[in-house]
Amino acid sequence: DVPLDVTSRYLIPGSAFDAQVATAERVTGILALRRKLAGRARGHVLESAAGSGRNTAFYAADELRSATFVELSAPMLDAARAKWRAARPAVAHARFLARSVLGPDPREAERYDTVVQTMGLCSTPEPDRLLRRLGELVRRDGQILLLEHGRGWWGWLNRWLDVSAPGHADRFGCWWNRDIGAIVERSGLEVVEARRPWRQLGTTWFLVLR
């Protein structure tokens, strides 16, 4: 049986992960959604589940006061750090933390203006707890920007996602059959904007919460 916690699948070099997903993200429009999402970040920014840094080139450097990247996989975080330094050297206040965002944060009392997460709820064994944690880390007048994927619009599609989920999780570290809408509802966070682009058959969620 595949364990619920498949985060060990991300203990690979960032370049290897990028090679796995680059073509699919470009063809399906995920890369364009990353660009739109990260481009809306402002102020003191936290990116949870930063991965290999696939969002780094899309941040507007002149809109950022600081950037904090949290990623459990040290090899992936190394790749994110390298990409950030190449793409956004003008943002001096950037830090990279190889740990879970569920742990204590030394800046927690200050909180963040923007919290960003892309494809994080599918890769954690505790999606409800993770989203509630993001709500704790954002300022009251701030924003949580999410790009997540899970169940789609149609029963046939969701049945296929359910059947294939264990194999997909075992290979890629992602449970792609989770009900993102239900996770958001249980979090108690306010939904400011929610979009499910047709191109991904409703499986992809572009969310702004607070």
Buried (B, 14 or more C-beta within 10 A) or exposed (E): EEEEEBBEBBEBBBEEBBEEBEEEBEEBBBBBBBEEBBBBBBBBBBBBBBBBBBBBBBBEEEBBEBBBBBBBBEBBBBBBBBBBBEBBEEBEEBEBBBEBBBEEBEEEEEBBBBBBBBBBBBBBEBBBEBBBBBBEBBBEEBBBBBBBBBBBEEEEBBEEBEEEBBEBBBEBBBBBBBBBBEBBEEBEBEEEEBEBBEBBEBBBBBBBBB
